[in-house]
Amino acid sequence: MNHHTDQGRQADCADVVLRLFEFLDNETGPLDQTRIQAHLDECGSCLAEYERDLLVKALVRRACACQEAPPTLRTQIMTRITTIDVVRGRDEA
């Protein structure tokens, strides 16, 4: 696993890859935004993953632009997001 130093902190590739969709959607805080961008600037494999995620997001948007997601899907997604936020909160405490 690759590690890069960014202002004395190590940005782990696995952490960056896990948070790419948050980064793509501008859902990270300013410090994480800067840290992830710095990591992408230095790590070719993570940058390639980021570019793939951009492509996937664009393809999904284009393919699903005229279809509305069913309400049950929205409920499942919101439940997972809430669960992930709760678990992250416990891990950070």
The first five atom37 places (N, CA, C, CB, O) and aatype in JSON, in Angstrom:
{
  "aatype": [12, 2, 8, 8, 16, 3, 5, 7, 1, 5, 0, 3, 4, 0, 3, 19, 19, 10, 1, 10, 13, 6, 13, 10, 3, 2, 6, 16, 7, 14, 10, 3, 5, 16, 1, 9, 5, 0, 8, 10, 3, 6, 4, 7, 15, 4, 10, 0, 6, 18, 6, 1, 3, 10, 10, 19, 11, 0, 10, 19, 1, 1, 0, 4, 0, 4, 5, 6, 0, 14, 14, 16, 10, 1, 16, 5, 9, 12, 16, 1, 9, 16, 16, 9, 3, 19, 19, 1, 7, 1, 3, 6, 0],
  "atom_mask": [
    [1, 1, 1, 1, 1],
    [1, 1, 1, 1, 1],
    [1, 1, 1, 1, 1],
    [1, 1, 1, 1, 1],
    [1, 1, 1, 1, 1],
    [1, 1, 1, 1, 1],
    [1, 1, 1, 1, 1],
    [1, 1, 1, 0, 1],
    [1, 1, 1, 1, 1],
    [1, 1, 1, 1, 1],
    [1, 1, 1, 1, 1],
    [1, 1, 1, 1, 1],
    [1, 1, 1, 1, 1],
    [1, 1, 1, 1, 1],
    [1, 1, 1, 1, 1],
    [1, 1, 1, 1, 1],
    [1, 1, 1, 1, 1],
    [1, 1, 1, 1, 1],
    [1, 1, 1, 1, 1],
    [1, 1, 1, 1, 1],
    [1, 1, 1, 1, 1],
    [1, 1, 1, 1, 1],
    [1, 1, 1, 1, 1],
    [1, 1, 1, 1, 1],
    [1, 1, 1, 1, 1],
    [1, 1, 1, 1, 1],
    [1, 1, 1, 1, 1],
    [1, 1, 1, 1, 1],
    [1, 1, 1, 0, 1],
    [1, 1, 1, 1, 1],
    [1, 1, 1, 1, 1],
    [1, 1, 1, 1, 1],
    [1, 1, 1, 1, 1],
    [1, 1, 1, 1, 1],
    [1, 1, 1, 1, 1],
    [1, 1, 1, 1, 1],
    [1, 1, 1, 1, 1],
    [1, 1, 1, 1, 1],
    [1, 1, 1, 1, 1],
    [1, 1, 1, 1, 1],
    [1, 1, 1, 1, 1],
    [1, 1, 1, 1, 1],
    [1, 1, 1, 1, 1],
    [1, 1, 1, 0, 1],
    [1, 1, 1, 1, 1],
    [1, 1, 1, 1, 1],
    [1, 1, 1, 1, 1],
    [1, 1, 1, 1, 1],
    [1, 1, 1, 1, 1],
    [1, 1, 1, 1, 1],
    [1, 1, 1, 1, 1],
    [1, 1, 1, 1, 1],
    [1, 1, 1, 1, 1],
    [1, 1, 1, 1, 1],
    [1, 1, 1, 1, 1],
    [1, 1, 1, 1, 1],
    [1, 1, 1, 1, 1],
    [1, 1, 1, 1, 1],
    [1, 1, 1, 1, 1],
    [1, 1, 1, 1, 1],
    [1, 1, 1, 1, 1],
    [1, 1, 1, 1, 1],
    [1, 1, 1, 1, 1],
    [1, 1, 1, 1, 1],
    [1, 1, 1, 1, 1],
    [1, 1, 1, 1, 1],
    [1, 1, 1, 1, 1],
    [1, 1, 1, 1, 1],
    [1, 1, 1, 1, 1],
    [1, 1, 1, 1, 1],
    [1, 1, 1, 1, 1],
    [1, 1, 1, 1, 1],
    [1, 1, 1, 1, 1],
    [1, 1, 1, 1, 1],
    [1, 1, 1, 1, 1],
    [1, 1, 1, 1, 1],
    [1, 1, 1, 1, 1],
    [1, 1, 1, 1, 1],
    [1, 1, 1, 1, 1],
    [1, 1, 1, 1, 1],
    [1, 1, 1, 1, 1],
    [1, 1, 1, 1, 1],
    [1, 1, 1, 1, 1],
    [1, 1, 1, 1, 1],
    [1, 1, 1, 1, 1],
    [1, 1, 1, 1, 1],
    [1, 1, 1, 1, 1],
    [1, 1, 1, 1, 1],
    [1, 1, 1, 0, 1],
    [1, 1, 1, 1, 1],
    [1, 1, 1, 1, 1],
    [1, 1, 1, 1, 1],
    [1, 1, 1, 1, 1]
  ],
  "atom_positions": [
    [[0.85, -1.18, 0.0], [0.0, 0.0, 0.0], [0.89, 1.24, 0.0], [-0.96, 0.0, 1.22], [1.9, 1.28, 0.71]],
    [[0.53, 2.23, -0.78], [1.31, 3.45, -0.88], [0.93, 4.43, 0.21], [1.14, 4.08, -2.25], [-0.23, 4.53, 0.6]],
    [[1.94, 5.17, 0.69], [1.71, 6.24, 1.64], [2.45, 7.46, 1.14], [2.16, 5.83, 3.08], [3.59, 7.36, 0.7]],
    [[1.81, 8.62, 1.22], [2.43, 9.87, 0.83], [2.3, 10.83, 2.0], [1.8, 10.47, -0.46], [1.29, 10.82, 2.7]],
    [[3.31, 11.67, 2.23], [3.26, 12.63, 3.31], [2.72, 13.94, 2.79], [4.65, 12.82, 3.94], [3.14, 14.42, 1.73]],
    [[1.77, 14.53, 3.52], [1.18, 15.82, 3.18], [1.18, 16.66, 4.44], [-0.27, 15.66, 2.59], [0.35, 16.45, 5.32]],
    [[2.1, 17.62, 4.53], [2.22, 18.5, 5.68], [2.31, 17.7, 6.98], [1.05, 19.47, 5.74], [1.6, 17.99, 7.94]],
    [[3.16, 16.71, 6.99], [3.4, 15.93, 8.19], [2.37, 14.84, 8.45], [0.0, 0.0, 0.0], [2.54, 14.07, 9.4]],
    [[1.31, 14.76, 7.66], [0.29, 13.72, 7.84], [0.35, 12.76, 6.67], [-1.12, 14.34, 7.97], [0.63, 13.16, 5.54]],
    [[0.1, 11.51, 6.94], [0.11, 10.53, 5.87], [-1.3, 10.33, 5.33], [0.7, 9.19, 6.35], [-2.25, 10.12, 6.09]],
    [[-1.41, 10.4, 4.04], [-2.69, 10.14, 3.38], [-2.62, 8.72, 2.83], [-2.99, 11.18, 2.25], [-1.86, 8.43, 1.91]],
    [[-3.4, 7.87, 3.38], [-3.4, 6.47, 3.01], [-4.24, 6.27, 1.74], [-3.94, 5.6, 4.15], [-5.35, 6.77, 1.64]],
    [[-3.69, 5.54, 0.78], [-4.39, 5.29, -0.48], [-5.77, 4.69, -0.25], [-3.57, 4.36, -1.38], [-6.74, 5.1, -0.89]],
    [[-5.88, 3.74, 0.64], [-7.17, 3.09, 0.89], [-8.19, 4.11, 1.39], [-7.01, 1.95, 1.91], [-9.34, 4.07, 0.97]],
    [[-7.78, 5.0, 2.27], [-8.68, 6.03, 2.79], [-9.1, 6.98, 1.67], [-8.0, 6.81, 3.93], [-10.27, 7.35, 1.58]],
    [[-8.16, 7.36, 0.84], [-8.47, 8.27, -0.27], [-9.46, 7.62, -1.23], [-7.19, 8.67, -1.02], [-10.44, 8.24, -1.62]],
    [[-9.22, 6.38, -1.59], [-10.11, 5.68, -2.53], [-11.51, 5.54, -1.93], [-9.54, 4.29, -2.89], [-12.5, 5.7, -2.64]],
    [[-11.6, 5.25, -0.64], [-12.91, 5.12, 0.01], [-13.68, 6.44, 0.01], [-12.74, 4.62, 1.44], [-14.91, 6.44, 0.03]],
    [[-12.97, 7.54, -0.01], [-13.63, 8.85, 0.1], [-13.73, 9.59, -1.22], [-12.9, 9.7, 1.09], [-14.11, 10.76, -1.25]],
    [[-13.39, 8.92, -2.33], [-13.4, 9.61, -3.62], [-14.77, 10.14, -4.02], [-12.9, 8.67, -4.69], [-14.87, 11.24, -4.56]],
    [[-15.83, 9.38, -3.77], [-17.14, 9.87, -4.16], [-17.54, 11.09, -3.34], [-18.19, 8.77, -4.01], [-18.19, 11.99, -3.86]],
    [[-17.17, 11.12, -2.05], [-17.4, 12.32, -1.25], [-16.63, 13.5, -1.85], [-16.96, 12.08, 0.23], [-17.16, 14.61, -1.96]],
    [[-15.4, 13.24, -2.23], [-14.55, 14.27, -2.83], [-15.17, 14.75, -4.15], [-13.13, 13.73, -3.06], [-15.24, 15.96, -4.39]],
    [[-15.6, 13.83, -4.99], [-16.22, 14.17, -6.27], [-17.46, 15.03, -6.1], [-16.57, 12.91, -7.04], [-17.73, 15.91, -6.91]],
    [[-18.22, 14.76, -5.04], [-19.47, 15.47, -4.8], [-19.28, 16.69, -3.9], [-20.47, 14.53, -4.18], [-20.26, 17.29, -3.44]],
    [[-18.04, 17.07, -3.64], [-17.72, 18.21, -2.76], [-18.38, 18.07, -1.39], [-18.18, 19.51, -3.42], [-18.91, 19.03, -0.84]],
    [[-18.34, 16.86, -0.84], [-18.93, 16.59, 0.46], [-17.88, 16.42, 1.55], [-19.79, 15.35, 0.37], [-18.21, 16.04, 2.68]],
    [[-16.63, 16.7, 1.23], [-15.57, 16.63, 2.24], [-15.33, 18.03, 2.79], [-14.26, 16.04, 1.64], [-15.6, 19.03, 2.12]],
    [[-14.82, 18.08, 4.01], [-14.47, 19.37, 4.6], [-13.24, 19.94, 3.92], [0.0, 0.0, 0.0], [-12.56, 19.24, 3.17]],
    [[-12.93, 21.2, 4.19], [-11.79, 21.86, 3.53], [-10.45, 21.15, 3.76], [-11.69, 23.28, 4.01], [-9.64, 21.05, 2.85]],
    [[-10.22, 20.67, 4.97], [-8.95, 20.0, 5.26], [-8.84, 18.68, 4.5], [-8.8, 19.74, 6.76], [-7.8, 18.38, 3.92]],
    [[-9.93, 17.9, 4.5], [-9.92, 16.64, 3.75], [-9.83, 16.9, 2.26], [-11.17, 15.81, 4.06], [-9.16, 16.17, 1.54]],
    [[-10.5, 17.95, 1.78], [-10.46, 18.31, 0.36], [-9.0, 18.58, -0.04], [-11.35, 19.56, 0.08], [-8.53, 18.08, -1.07]],
    [[-8.31, 19.36, 0.75], [-6.91, 19.68, 0.47], [-6.02, 18.45, 0.55], [-6.4, 20.75, 1.44], [-5.15, 18.24, -0.3]],
    [[-6.24, 17.63, 1.57], [-5.43, 16.42, 1.77], [-5.62, 15.43, 0.63], [-5.79, 15.76, 3.1], [-4.65, 14.87, 0.12]],
    [[-6.87, 15.23, 0.24], [-7.15, 14.28, -0.85], [-6.6, 14.8, -2.16], [-8.67, 14.01, -0.97], [-6.0, 14.05, -2.93]],
    [[-6.79, 16.09, -2.44], [-6.27, 16.67, -3.68], [-4.75, 16.55, -3.74], [-6.69, 18.15, -3.81], [-4.19, 16.2, -4.78]],
    [[-4.07, 16.82, -2.62], [-2.61, 16.7, -2.58], [-2.19, 15.25, -2.84], [-2.07, 17.17, -1.21], [-1.21, 15.0, -3.54]],
    [[-2.94, 14.31, -2.28], [-2.63, 12.9, -2.5], [-2.81, 12.54, -3.97], [-3.53, 12.0, -1.61], [-1.97, 11.85, -4.55]],
    [[-3.91, 13.0, -4.57], [-4.16, 12.71, -5.98], [-3.08, 13.32, -6.88], [-5.54, 13.23, -6.4], [-2.71, 12.74, -7.9]],
    [[-2.57, 14.48, -6.49], [-1.51, 15.14, -7.25], [-0.22, 14.34, -7.25], [-1.25, 16.54, -6.69], [0.61, 14.47, -8.15]],
    [[-0.04, 13.5, -6.21], [1.21, 12.75, -6.06], [1.09, 11.26, -6.37], [1.71, 12.93, -4.67], [2.1, 10.59, -6.59]],
    [[-0.13, 10.73, -6.38], [-0.3, 9.28, -6.48], [-1.04, 8.92, -7.77], [-1.08, 8.74, -5.25], [-2.25, 9.13, -7.89]],
    [[-0.31, 8.39, -8.72], [-0.88, 8.04, -10.02], [-1.97, 7.0, -9.95], [0.0, 0.0, 0.0], [-2.95, 7.1, -10.69]],
    [[-1.83, 6.0, -9.09], [-2.86, 4.95, -9.03], [-4.16, 5.49, -8.44], [-2.35, 3.76, -8.2], [-5.24, 5.11, -8.89]],
    [[-4.08, 6.35, -7.45], [-5.29, 6.95, -6.89], [-5.91, 7.94, -7.88], [-4.98, 7.66, -5.54], [-7.14, 8.05, -7.97]],
    [[-5.08, 8.66, -8.61], [-5.58, 9.57, -9.63], [-6.33, 8.79, -10.72], [-4.42, 10.38, -10.25], [-7.38, 9.24, -11.19]],
    [[-5.81, 7.64, -11.11], [-6.49, 6.8, -12.11], [-7.84, 6.33, -11.57], [-5.6, 5.58, -12.47], [-8.83, 6.31, -12.32]],
    [[-7.9, 5.97, -10.3], [-9.17, 5.56, -9.67], [-10.15, 6.73, -9.66], [-8.92, 5.05, -8.22], [-11.34, 6.55, -9.94]],
    [[-9.66, 7.92, -9.35], [-10.48, 9.13, -9.37], [-11.05, 9.38, -10.76], [-9.65, 10.35, -8.91], [-12.24, 9.69, -10.91]],
    [[-10.22, 9.25, -11.78], [-10.67, 9.47, -13.15], [-11.71, 8.42, -13.57], [-9.49, 9.43, -14.12], [-12.66, 8.75, -14.28]],
    [[-11.54, 7.18, -13.13], [-12.54, 6.14, -13.4], [-13.87, 6.49, -12.73], [-12.04, 4.77, -12.91], [-14.93, 6.34, -13.33]],
    [[-13.79, 6.95, -11.48], [-15.02, 7.32, -10.76], [-15.72, 8.49, -11.44], [-14.69, 7.68, -9.3], [-16.95, 8.53, -11.5]],
    [[-14.96, 9.45, -11.95], [-15.55, 10.56, -12.71], [-16.3, 10.03, -13.93], [-14.47, 11.56, -13.15], [-17.41, 10.46, -14.22]],
    [[-15.68, 9.11, -14.62], [-16.29, 8.53, -15.81], [-17.55, 7.76, -15.46], [-15.3, 7.61, -16.52], [-18.58, 7.91, -16.13]],
    [[-17.5, 6.94, -14.43], [-18.67, 6.16, -14.0], [-19.81, 7.1, -13.63], [-18.31, 5.25, -12.8], [-20.96, 6.89, -14.02]],
    [[-19.49, 8.14, -12.87], [-20.52, 9.1, -12.47], [-21.16, 9.76, -13.69], [-19.91, 10.16, -11.54], [-22.38, 9.91, -13.74]],
    [[-20.35, 10.15, -14.66], [-20.87, 10.78, -15.87], [-21.74, 9.8, -16.67], [-19.72, 11.29, -16.74], [-22.79, 10.18, -17.19]],
    [[-21.3, 8.55, -16.76], [-22.08, 7.54, -17.49], [-23.42, 7.26, -16.82], [-21.28, 6.24, -17.6], [-24.45, 7.16, -17.49]],
    [[-23.42, 7.15, -15.51], [-24.66, 6.91, -14.77], [-25.6, 8.11, -14.94], [-24.37, 6.67, -13.26], [-26.79, 7.93, -15.19]],
    [[-25.06, 9.31, -14.82], [-25.88, 10.51, -14.98], [-26.53, 10.53, -16.37], [-25.03, 11.78, -14.75], [-27.71, 10.83, -16.51]],
    [[-25.74, 10.23, -17.37], [-26.26, 10.25, -18.74], [-27.28, 9.13, -18.96], [-25.1, 10.12, -19.75], [-28.32, 9.36, -19.59]],
    [[-27.01, 7.94, -18.45], [-27.9, 6.8, -18.67], [-29.2, 6.9, -17.88], [-27.18, 5.51, -18.3], [-30.23, 6.39, -18.31]],
    [[-29.15, 7.56, -16.75], [-30.32, 7.6, -15.87], [-31.0, 8.97, -15.84], [-29.92, 7.22, -14.47], [-31.87, 9.2, -15.01]],
    [[-30.61, 9.86, -16.72], [-31.12, 11.23, -16.68], [-32.64, 11.3, -16.81], [-30.48, 12.05, -17.78], [-33.26, 12.19, -16.24]],
    [[-33.24, 10.39, -17.55], [-34.68, 10.48, -17.78], [-35.47, 9.52, -16.88], [-34.99, 10.18, -19.24], [-36.69, 9.43, -17.02]],
    [[-34.8, 8.82, -15.99], [-35.48, 7.87, -15.11], [-35.41, 8.36, -13.67], [-34.87, 6.47, -15.24], [-34.36, 8.79, -13.2]],
    [[-36.53, 8.28, -12.99], [-36.57, 8.65, -11.58], [-36.32, 7.4, -10.73], [-37.94, 9.3, -11.21], [-36.87, 6.33, -11.01]],
    [[-35.51, 7.55, -9.71], [-35.22, 6.42, -8.82], [-36.47, 6.09, -8.0], [-34.01, 6.74, -7.89], [-37.19, 6.99, -7.57]],
    [[-36.72, 4.8, -7.77], [-37.88, 4.43, -6.94], [-37.68, 4.89, -5.49], [-38.1, 2.89, -6.98], [-36.55, 4.96, -5.01]],
    [[-38.78, 5.21, -4.8], [-38.68, 5.69, -3.41], [-37.96, 4.71, -2.48], [-40.07, 5.96, -2.86], [-37.27, 5.13, -1.55]],
    [[-38.11, 3.4, -2.72], [-37.44, 2.43, -1.85], [-35.93, 2.52, -1.99], [-37.91, 1.0, -2.18], [-35.21, 2.31, -1.01]],
    [[-35.43, 2.83, -3.18], [-33.99, 2.99, -3.37], [-33.49, 4.18, -2.57], [-33.65, 3.17, -4.85], [-32.46, 4.09, -1.91]],
    [[-34.2, 5.29, -2.62], [-33.81, 6.47, -1.85], [-33.76, 6.15, -0.36], [-34.8, 7.64, -2.12], [-32.82, 6.56, 0.33]],
    [[-34.75, 5.42, 0.14], [-34.78, 5.04, 1.55], [-33.57, 4.17, 1.89], [-36.09, 4.29, 1.88], [-32.94, 4.39, 2.93]],
    [[-33.25, 3.2, 1.05], [-32.09, 2.33, 1.3], [-30.79, 3.13, 1.32], [-32.0, 1.23, 0.24], [-29.94, 2.91, 2.18]],
    [[-30.65, 4.04, 0.37], [-29.43, 4.86, 0.31], [-29.31, 5.73, 1.55], [-29.43, 5.74, -0.95], [-28.24, 5.81, 2.16]],
    [[-30.39, 6.39, 1.94], [-30.35, 7.25, 3.12], [-30.04, 6.45, 4.38], [-31.69, 8.0, 3.29], [-29.34, 6.94, 5.26]],
    [[-30.56, 5.23, 4.48], [-30.27, 4.37, 5.63], [-28.79, 4.02, 5.67], [-31.12, 3.08, 5.57], [-28.17, 4.06, 6.73]],
    [[-28.22, 3.69, 4.52], [-26.79, 3.35, 4.47], [-25.92, 4.56, 4.8], [-26.42, 2.8, 3.1], [-24.93, 4.43, 5.52]],
    [[-26.27, 5.71, 4.28], [-25.5, 6.93, 4.57], [-25.53, 7.21, 6.06], [-26.06, 8.14, 3.79], [-24.5, 7.51, 6.66]],
    [[-26.7, 7.12, 6.65], [-26.84, 7.36, 8.09], [-26.01, 6.37, 8.88], [-28.31, 7.28, 8.52], [-25.34, 6.74, 9.84]],
    [[-26.06, 5.1, 8.49], [-25.29, 4.06, 9.17], [-23.8, 4.32, 9.05], [-25.63, 2.67, 8.6], [-23.07, 4.19, 10.03]],
    [[-23.34, 4.69, 7.87], [-21.92, 4.98, 7.65], [-21.5, 6.17, 8.49], [-21.63, 5.25, 6.16], [-20.42, 6.14, 9.1]],
    [[-22.31, 7.24, 8.55], [-21.98, 8.41, 9.35], [-21.88, 8.07, 10.83], [-23.02, 9.51, 9.13], [-21.0, 8.57, 11.53]],
    [[-22.79, 7.21, 11.32], [-22.77, 6.81, 12.72], [-21.5, 6.01, 13.0], [-24.03, 5.98, 13.08], [-20.84, 6.25, 14.01]],
    [[-21.16, 5.07, 12.14], [-19.97, 4.25, 12.33], [-18.72, 5.13, 12.29], [-19.89, 3.13, 11.26], [-17.83, 4.97, 13.12]],
    [[-18.63, 6.04, 11.34], [-17.49, 6.95, 11.27], [-17.38, 7.78, 12.52], [-17.59, 7.85, 10.06], [-16.28, 8.0, 13.02]],
    [[-18.5, 8.26, 13.02], [-18.5, 9.06, 14.24], [-17.94, 8.29, 15.42], [0.0, 0.0, 0.0], [-17.21, 8.85, 16.24]],
    [[-18.27, 7.0, 15.51], [-17.74, 6.17, 16.59], [-16.24, 5.95, 16.41], [-18.46, 4.82, 16.64], [-15.49, 5.95, 17.38]],
    [[-15.81, 5.76, 15.17], [-14.39, 5.53, 14.9], [-13.55, 6.77, 15.2], [-14.19, 5.11, 13.44], [-12.4, 6.65, 15.62]],
    [[-14.13, 7.96, 14.99], [-13.38, 9.2, 15.21], [-13.37, 9.61, 16.67], [-13.97, 10.33, 14.37], [-12.53, 10.41, 17.08]],
    [[-14.29, 9.06, 17.46], [-14.38, 9.45, 18.87], [-13.28, 8.86, 19.69], [-15.71, 9.04, 19.45], [-13.21, 9.09, 20.9]]
  ]
}
